[in-house]
């Protein structure tokens, strides 16, 4: 192996590690058993209520999975009367537990199949999608190119990588390493596709950020160290609400991972986005609500 290719492996690892918080595999295994056995989420016998007529599909972020990303938010929504589902997507051969690494367009196809499965089980005509990081952006591909607009009422992105990221400038180093982008594309396609200016990002955002008929909410933190600059997360277009969490609670210090994993102020905004007719003000007190 050429020396510069050896040097790229730490860079690729650093990019991957920065994408989301990592949970050990044994923890993920235990969490999966707990989630499926006792939490009530991913219960395909669940029927949406009149108050919450649409199932909620949770879409995890890069290097996460259908359990560890949602150990807090899934019960939060389930306890508020929603039918809640999650999926694994973007798996790479031989890589257990850590997903959303494969080509994003193929991941969107997996999401499409999962939404169809959820709608068939629940009898609902549409679903609401809530995603963290890549999971808040990838559904836009599904909605825009794979017919998802007819099946999705609302898309809520928590720290979504909507316009590509520089990883606080780290991605700007790639052009200085000959072949680096090709290596990333081969080893971890989803990372290369999420870099600002990538072919994937250009196609995703060509012609506008949104499509008619879908409500969009973006929930961002100014302390995001992964999707940078953080304002690139925001969308432009009709039926869009962009939320900076520090505008609601100035002392909220959540960064990229925590805003999706544990931040109940962000969760309150998710609930408001799913049911705007019953929305209540989000404040610092929402952290204990």
C-alpha positions, 0 to 999 in steps of 0.5 A: 500500500502506498504511504499516502494511502496508509496516511488516509486511513486515520483521516477516514477513521476520524471522519467516521468517528466524527459523524455520530457518537459511537455506542459499543456493540455489546451495548447496542445488542443489549439495547436492541433486546430491550427495545424490541422486548419491552419498549413498545416501539417497532410494534407492528400491531400498533394502530394510530389514534385519532389524535396521532393518525400517522405513524412516526418512522425514525431514521438514524444517523451515520455510524448509528443504528435503529436502536442506539440512536433512539433510546430516548426519543422513541420512548418519548414519542411512544409515551405521547401516543404515537406508533413509532418505528425505526429501521437499519439502513446503509449497511456495509458487508461485515460491519455489524451495528454501525450503519448508514455507511453505504450509498445514500441513494440505496439507503433511500430505497431501503427507507422507501420499502420500510415506509411501505411496510409501516403504512401497510401494517398500520393502515395509515395513508402517510407517515411522518419521518424524524431523522438525525444527522444523515437520517434527517437529510437522506429522506429528502432523496426519498421524497424528491426522487423515489415517490416519497412525497405522496407518502410523507406528511412531515419530515423533521431533521435533527442536525441534518446534513442538508447541504454538505459539511466541511467537518469544521474544515477537515473535509477541505483537506481531501483535495491535498491527498491524491485519491483520498476522495476515491478511497472514501467513496470506495470504503465509506460511500456515505461519508464522501457523499456528505462532503459539501460540493459532492455530486450527491449533494449537488443533485439533491439540492438542484431545483430547490430544497423542498417538494410540495406537499411535505412539511419540513422542520430543521432543528439545529444547534450552534455547537454542532461540530460535525455539520458545519457551518451549522446554518447549512442545515437550514432549508429554504422553501415553502412549509419550512420551519428552521429552529436553532435550539439556542433561540429557545434555550440559550444555555442548551449546550448540546452538540451534534450527537447529543441534540439527537440522542438526549436533548429533551428540548429538541424532543419537545420541538419534534413533538411540536413539529409532528402535531403543530395544532397542539404545539406548546412553547419550547423553553429550557423547562422543556428539558424536564417536561 
